Amino acid sequence: GKYEQMNEESASQSVLYLRCCAYLVEAYLQGLIERTTHKRKSRNKYSNNMTIDSENEINLQTAVPIIDEAYQVAEILHSTLFPLHQLSTADPPLKTRKQSKQTLSSIFAMCETYWHGHFEDREQFVTQLIPLLLIKCLDVTAQKADIKRLHSIRDALNLLDFEDEE
């Protein structure tokens, strides 16, 4: 009835809010990457502090700092990945399921940007990302792009503790 419609609308708005937050954090991270890349290139074109590999990933010897608020929002978004995945595969209304999938994709992109940008504590943002990307790649609807995404963060697999029962 009316209560279910209100809950559906509230869930839908919450999921959209999460997606907007993911876009904002990713834009902030992209801006930091561009500024860091530009500053380091202009200082010394052949500096040993930075290289750019074939996938345009920035390899820095030191982690790039970010403001605490962006880190906290990214941490919250990362913590929503498993619940959003459940929502996107469960039985909510189609609109909410579709929005959940889009929001998942946005948060995936934010986590990947965080990883590739070598930001402080970047390992915190792959613990839920890797299993969900694996699930996505093993699905019959997997796209080439999904496999490339997982491949691009393959070095993060070394961070996972396969002995831990959690």
Secondary structure as GFF3:
##gff-version 3
##sequence-region A 1 166
A	DSSP	alpha_helix	2	43	.	.	.	ID=ss1
A	DSSP	beta_strand	50	52	.	.	.	ID=ss2
A	DSSP	beta_strand	58	60	.	.	.	ID=ss3
A	DSSP	alpha_helix	68	79	.	.	.	ID=ss4
A	DSSP	alpha_helix	81	89	.	.	.	ID=ss5
A	DSSP	alpha_helix	94	116	.	.	.	ID=ss6
A	DSSP	three_ten_helix	122	125	.	.	.	ID=ss7
A	DSSP	alpha_helix	129	138	.	.	.	ID=ss8
A	DSSP	alpha_helix	144	152	.	.	.	ID=ss9
A	DSSP	three_ten_helix	154	159	.	.	.	ID=ss10
###
